[in-house]
Amino acid sequence: MRLVTAGDVAACQSGWYHVVGGGTLFLNLSFIRLKMLLILLGVLVLHLIILVLLFVSTAANAWTVGGTSSQDLWYRCMTFNSDYHCKAASNEDWIQAVQALMVLSVLFALCFFSTCLFVMCGAIIYTVMAPDEGAGTSYGYAYVLAWVAFPLSLISGLIYIILRKRE
């Protein structure tokens, strides 16, 4: 904002500003709405990125990788003599809880904080309960994507709440 004289009409003709009594220059309301619309569009794009991260993380076969084996939420696969063999993941309660939480995070992706909570709980359970299979085993990219989706969904939810309070 800046003060203008009565003769400074050029700024007002563009439609971005208007002069109110006393010569104070204010941004036009349509410019503010455009700015808010662009911010909301940015949040929407961020949310779509989160949805893709969650979908890939839930479906990919790389939560735990090591040597000739990989494990995800659904299958445990091993390579023997250039043959790829997969069997279903264990029926233990903890892996079923992680499966359910990750599926719920994808299904309820429009609810920012529930997504954040589901992903965080699922990743924590997997971190604590996944069996350690030796020195060559590490967490894979799908596991990392789940943890990346957690703070992004938290940030997205906070931005959305802040924007909703402004309206």
Helices and strands as residue ranges (DSSP letters): H 10-13, E 17-20, E 24-27, H 29-59, E 64-66, E 69-71, E 75-80, E 83-88, H 93-107, H 112-129, E 138-139, H 141-166
